[in-house]
Amino acid sequence: MVTDTISDMLTRIRNANMIKHQIVQIPATKMSKAITNILKEEGFIEDYEIYTENSYQFLLISLKYKGKSREPVICKMVRVSKPGLRVYSKSKKLPKVLDNLGIAIISTSKGVMTNLKAKELGIGGEVLCYIW
């Protein structure tokens, strides 16, 4: 059993990107669905689909590559807040990832969103990960 589902999700995507897989399967949780939705909105992945097998839900994520050499769109994924050390940020001190070329995914009281949207709404929260 995995205790940190976000870290597991990021690792699966990172590993699939390294060996240039087209699709990666991830156990579906509310948090992984929210993060996957943000990745799709921001253009880091092609699409995703939820399917059920033996009463378990999974996310099938279609990864995105560019060019003939199939360079991954996602260069790096870094887990910031961990179960042993939570990292919180106020609305005025939200992180900028590569001068806003990348995104930080923030868990706020209004839901999971990017750092840019959280700054726009003026709310802070737990910094889950950086993606660029």
Backbone as JSON, one array per atom type, in Angstrom:
{
  "sequence": "MVTDTISDMLTRIRNANMIKHQIVQIPATKMSKAITNILKEEGFIEDYEIYTENSYQFLLISLKYKGKSREPVICKMVRVSKPGLRVYSKSKKLPKVLDNLGIAIISTSKGVMTNLKAKELGIGGEVLCYIW",
  "N": [[0.83, -1.18, 0.0], [0.53, 2.19, -0.83], [1.57, 5.11, 0.77], [1.93, 7.78, 0.13], [0.26, 9.08, -2.24], [0.45, 11.1, -4.15], [3.18, 11.46, -4.62], [3.72, 8.93, -5.63], [2.22, 9.03, -7.98], [3.53, 11.11, -9.42], [6.04, 9.92, -9.74], [5.43, 7.68, -11.32], [4.59, 8.94, -13.69], [6.95, 10.31, -14.34], [8.74, 8.15, -14.73], [7.51, 6.83, -16.9], [7.74, 8.82, -18.82], [10.52, 8.9, -19.15], [11.11, 6.51, -20.5], [9.64, 6.88, -22.7], [6.89, 6.08, -22.94], [3.53, 5.88, -24.18], [1.16, 5.81, -22.74], [0.22, 5.92, -19.3], [-0.68, 4.23, -16.32], [-2.5, 5.0, -13.43], [-3.49, 4.72, -10.03], [-6.72, 5.88, -9.18], [-7.51, 8.67, -7.28], [-9.12, 11.3, -5.42], [-7.35, 13.45, -5.29], [-5.37, 12.77, -7.22], [-6.93, 12.83, -9.51], [-7.61, 15.56, -9.58], [-5.07, 16.76, -9.89], [-4.29, 15.64, -12.33], [-6.23, 16.75, -13.99], [-5.46, 19.44, -13.91], [-2.93, 19.22, -15.13], [-3.74, 18.55, -17.72], [-5.21, 20.85, -18.45], [-3.16, 22.76, -18.45], [-1.6, 21.88, -20.51], [0.36, 19.89, -20.32], [-0.1, 17.18, -20.59], [-1.66, 14.95, -22.98], [-4.34, 13.8, -22.79], [-6.71, 12.29, -20.51], [-8.25, 9.42, -19.01], [-10.79, 7.83, -17.13], [-11.11, 4.65, -15.81], [-12.7, 1.61, -14.72], [-11.81, -1.32, -13.0], [-12.4, -4.4, -11.67], [-13.75, -3.23, -9.45], [-11.97, -1.22, -8.76], [-10.75, 2.04, -9.39], [-8.96, 3.55, -12.05], [-6.67, 5.85, -13.54], [-5.99, 6.54, -16.86], [-3.45, 7.98, -18.37], [-2.55, 9.87, -21.09], [0.46, 10.61, -22.35], [2.37, 13.51, -23.44], [4.4, 14.38, -26.18], [7.02, 16.07, -28.03], [8.07, 16.87, -31.35], [10.11, 14.93, -33.73], [11.97, 13.45, -32.38], [10.69, 12.83, -30.12], [10.67, 14.29, -27.61], [9.91, 14.66, -24.2], [7.17, 16.66, -23.01], [6.9, 17.33, -20.37], [9.47, 18.29, -18.45], [10.55, 18.18, -15.87], [9.47, 17.03, -12.66], [8.79, 17.84, -9.41], [8.35, 16.9, -6.12], [7.16, 18.79, -3.48], [5.86, 19.36, -0.9], [5.82, 17.0, 1.59], [4.66, 13.96, 3.26], [6.03, 13.84, 5.71], [7.02, 16.39, 6.02], [5.36, 19.12, 5.69], [4.73, 21.78, 3.41], [3.77, 25.04, 3.39], [2.32, 28.0, 1.93], [1.79, 31.49, 1.88], [-0.57, 33.69, 0.25], [0.73, 35.92, -0.84], [3.32, 35.06, -1.01], [3.56, 32.98, -2.81], [5.16, 30.45, -4.76], [7.21, 31.08, -7.7], [7.7, 29.32, -10.58], [10.38, 28.8, -12.57], [10.28, 31.49, -13.57], [7.5, 31.68, -14.11], [7.26, 29.92, -16.28], [6.94, 27.31, -15.7], [4.73, 25.43, -13.52], [3.35, 25.57, -10.21], [1.65, 23.34, -8.19], [-0.98, 23.86, -6.06], [-2.65, 23.1, -3.06], [-5.54, 24.34, -1.94], [-8.03, 25.99, 0.15], [-10.1, 26.33, -1.55], [-9.88, 24.33, -3.34], [-7.79, 22.28, -5.52], [-5.28, 23.88, -7.35], [-3.37, 25.89, -9.74], [-0.37, 27.83, -9.08], [-0.6, 30.37, -10.2], [-3.35, 30.81, -10.52], [-4.15, 30.66, -7.85], [-2.81, 32.87, -6.81], [-4.12, 34.88, -8.18], [-6.69, 34.63, -7.09], [-6.05, 35.29, -4.52], [-5.39, 33.54, -2.41], [-3.68, 31.25, -0.27], [-1.9, 28.15, 0.4], [-1.14, 24.61, 0.65], [1.85, 23.69, -0.85], [2.09, 21.47, -3.32], [3.57, 20.34, -5.57], [6.11, 21.02, -8.09], [6.1, 21.65, -11.56], [7.62, 21.53, -14.69]],
  "CA": [[0.0, 0.0, 0.0], [1.28, 3.43, -0.97], [1.07, 6.12, 1.71], [1.96, 9.08, -0.51], [-0.26, 8.84, -3.59], [0.91, 12.16, -5.06], [4.55, 11.11, -4.97], [3.61, 7.74, -6.48], [1.72, 9.5, -9.28], [4.6, 11.84, -10.09], [7.09, 8.96, -10.08], [4.95, 6.87, -12.45], [4.63, 9.78, -14.88], [8.37, 10.56, -14.61], [9.32, 6.92, -15.27], [6.93, 6.59, -18.23], [8.34, 9.84, -19.7], [11.92, 8.54, -19.43], [11.18, 5.44, -21.5], [8.79, 7.35, -23.79], [5.62, 5.39, -23.05], [2.44, 6.75, -24.61], [0.1, 5.8, -21.72], [0.61, 5.47, -17.97], [-1.84, 3.91, -15.49], [-2.34, 5.48, -12.06], [-4.7, 4.54, -9.21], [-7.49, 7.12, -9.13], [-7.96, 9.26, -6.03], [-9.6, 12.66, -5.68], [-6.2, 14.32, -5.5], [-4.74, 12.47, -8.5], [-7.83, 13.33, -10.56], [-7.48, 17.02, -9.63], [-3.75, 17.08, -10.45], [-4.33, 15.26, -13.74], [-7.04, 17.75, -14.67], [-4.61, 20.64, -14.04], [-1.91, 18.9, -16.14], [-4.38, 18.63, -19.03], [-5.54, 22.25, -18.71], [-1.93, 23.5, -18.69], [-0.97, 21.37, -21.73], [1.48, 18.98, -20.05], [-0.48, 15.85, -21.06], [-2.65, 14.97, -24.07], [-5.69, 13.55, -22.29], [-6.79, 11.23, -19.52], [-9.51, 8.68, -19.0], [-11.01, 7.07, -15.89], [-11.75, 3.37, -16.06], [-12.88, 0.77, -13.54], [-11.47, -2.72, -13.18], [-12.58, -5.12, -10.41], [-14.2, -2.22, -8.47], [-10.92, -0.23, -8.53], [-10.69, 3.04, -10.45], [-7.64, 3.91, -12.51], [-6.54, 6.92, -14.53], [-5.1, 6.27, -17.98], [-2.96, 9.29, -18.8], [-1.84, 9.88, -22.37], [1.55, 11.59, -22.23], [2.57, 14.38, -24.59], [5.78, 14.51, -26.64], [7.16, 17.05, -29.11], [9.09, 16.61, -32.36], [10.36, 13.56, -34.19], [12.77, 12.75, -31.38], [9.75, 12.55, -29.03], [11.1, 14.88, -26.35], [8.75, 14.83, -23.32], [6.75, 18.03, -22.69], [7.22, 17.49, -18.95], [10.91, 18.15, -18.26], [10.84, 17.8, -14.49], [8.39, 17.06, -11.67], [9.42, 17.8, -8.09], [7.41, 16.89, -4.98], [7.62, 19.78, -2.5], [5.31, 19.04, 0.41], [5.83, 15.55, 1.8], [3.94, 13.61, 4.49], [6.85, 14.13, 6.88], [7.34, 17.81, 6.09], [4.41, 19.88, 4.89], [5.18, 23.11, 3.02], [2.64, 25.94, 3.13], [2.72, 29.3, 1.43], [0.75, 32.51, 1.89], [-0.91, 34.13, -1.1], [1.71, 36.89, -1.33], [4.63, 34.42, -1.14], [3.45, 31.78, -3.63], [6.38, 30.28, -5.55], [7.24, 31.22, -9.15], [8.51, 28.23, -11.12], [11.08, 29.21, -13.78], [9.66, 32.76, -14.01], [6.16, 31.32, -14.58], [7.26, 29.0, -17.42], [6.41, 26.1, -15.11], [3.64, 25.68, -12.57], [3.34, 24.93, -8.89], [0.28, 22.91, -7.88], [-1.28, 24.26, -4.69], [-3.91, 22.63, -2.48], [-6.09, 25.45, -1.18], [-9.36, 25.76, 0.71], [-11.03, 26.38, -2.69], [-9.58, 23.2, -4.21], [-6.43, 22.17, -6.05], [-5.11, 24.8, -8.48], [-2.0, 26.32, -10.01], [0.06, 28.99, -8.3], [-1.08, 31.6, -10.85], [-4.77, 30.97, -10.19], [-4.24, 30.94, -6.41], [-2.38, 34.26, -6.63], [-5.22, 35.69, -8.73], [-7.78, 34.59, -6.1], [-5.55, 35.82, -3.26], [-5.39, 32.53, -1.36], [-2.49, 30.41, -0.15], [-2.19, 26.76, 0.73], [-0.03, 23.66, 0.67], [2.53, 23.55, -2.14], [2.22, 20.03, -3.54], [4.67, 20.0, -6.46], [6.5, 21.92, -9.19], [6.17, 20.95, -12.85], [8.05, 22.36, -15.82]],
  "C": [[0.88, 1.25, 0.0], [0.69, 4.47, -0.02], [1.04, 7.51, 1.08], [1.55, 8.91, -1.97], [0.21, 9.88, -4.6], [2.33, 11.84, -5.54], [4.58, 9.9, -5.9], [3.18, 8.13, -7.89], [2.82, 10.2, -10.07], [5.72, 10.91, -10.55], [6.68, 8.1, -11.27], [5.01, 7.66, -13.75], [6.08, 10.03, -15.3], [9.02, 9.34, -15.27], [8.8, 6.63, -16.68], [7.5, 7.58, -19.25], [9.75, 9.45, -20.1], [12.03, 7.47, -20.51], [10.19, 5.66, -22.64], [7.54, 6.49, -24.02], [4.54, 6.37, -23.47], [1.4, 6.89, -23.5], [0.69, 5.31, -20.41], [-0.67, 5.28, -17.14], [-1.55, 4.28, -14.04], [-3.6, 5.17, -11.28], [-5.41, 5.88, -9.01], [-7.88, 7.48, -7.7], [-8.47, 10.65, -6.37], [-8.45, 13.59, -6.01], [-5.54, 14.05, -6.86], [-5.61, 12.92, -9.67], [-7.7, 14.85, -10.7], [-6.15, 17.43, -10.26], [-3.71, 16.76, -11.94], [-5.13, 16.26, -14.56], [-6.23, 19.04, -14.9], [-3.54, 20.4, -15.12], [-2.49, 18.99, -17.55], [-4.68, 20.08, -19.41], [-4.29, 23.05, -19.09], [-1.14, 22.97, -19.89], [0.22, 20.45, -21.5], [1.18, 17.55, -20.49], [-1.52, 16.0, -22.16], [-4.06, 14.89, -23.51], [-5.61, 12.5, -21.19], [-8.18, 10.62, -19.54], [-9.6, 7.9, -17.69], [-11.67, 5.76, -16.28], [-11.75, 2.52, -14.79], [-12.56, -0.68, -13.89], [-11.54, -3.4, -11.82], [-12.86, -4.16, -9.25], [-13.1, -1.24, -8.05], [-10.92, 0.76, -9.7], [-9.24, 3.38, -10.77], [-7.73, 5.08, -13.47], [-5.58, 6.43, -15.61], [-4.69, 7.63, -18.53], [-2.16, 9.13, -20.09], [-0.8, 11.0, -22.34], [1.78, 12.33, -23.54], [4.06, 14.52, -24.9], [5.83, 15.51, -27.77], [8.28, 16.64, -30.05], [9.24, 15.15, -32.74], [11.16, 12.76, -33.18], [11.96, 12.41, -30.13], [10.3, 13.02, -27.67], [9.87, 15.08, -25.47], [8.46, 16.32, -23.06], [7.08, 18.33, -21.23], [8.72, 17.24, -18.78], [11.23, 17.62, -16.87], [9.59, 17.93, -13.62], [9.03, 16.89, -10.3], [8.33, 17.86, -7.02], [7.96, 17.83, -3.93], [7.16, 19.41, -1.11], [5.2, 17.53, 0.54], [5.05, 15.21, 3.06], [4.72, 13.93, 5.76], [7.16, 15.6, 7.07], [6.41, 18.58, 5.14], [4.95, 21.28, 4.62], [3.96, 23.94, 2.65], [3.16, 27.28, 2.68], [1.53, 30.25, 1.48], [0.54, 33.0, 0.47], [0.13, 35.09, -1.68], [3.09, 36.25, -1.57], [4.54, 33.1, -1.93], [4.66, 31.67, -4.55], [6.17, 30.55, -7.04], [8.18, 30.14, -9.67], [9.07, 28.66, -12.47], [10.46, 30.48, -14.39], [8.33, 32.52, -14.72], [6.16, 30.56, -15.91], [6.74, 27.64, -16.97], [5.29, 26.45, -14.17], [3.95, 25.02, -11.23], [1.89, 24.55, -8.64], [0.07, 23.11, -6.39], [-2.61, 23.66, -4.27], [-4.43, 23.72, -1.56], [-7.44, 25.06, -0.58], [-10.43, 25.77, -0.39], [-10.78, 25.24, -3.66], [-8.13, 23.22, -4.67], [-6.33, 23.05, -7.29], [-3.64, 25.15, -8.67], [-1.66, 27.54, -9.16], [-0.46, 30.3, -8.89], [-2.55, 31.86, -10.5], [-4.95, 31.3, -8.71], [-3.84, 32.39, -6.12], [-3.47, 35.22, -7.09], [-6.39, 35.76, -7.74], [-7.36, 35.13, -4.74], [-5.6, 34.84, -2.11], [-4.09, 31.72, -1.41], [-2.89, 28.99, 0.16], [-0.94, 25.92, 0.75], [0.55, 23.51, -0.73], [2.81, 22.07, -2.38], [3.43, 19.68, -4.4], [4.94, 21.11, -7.46], [6.58, 21.08, -10.45], [6.64, 21.93, -13.9], [8.58, 21.46, -16.93]]
}
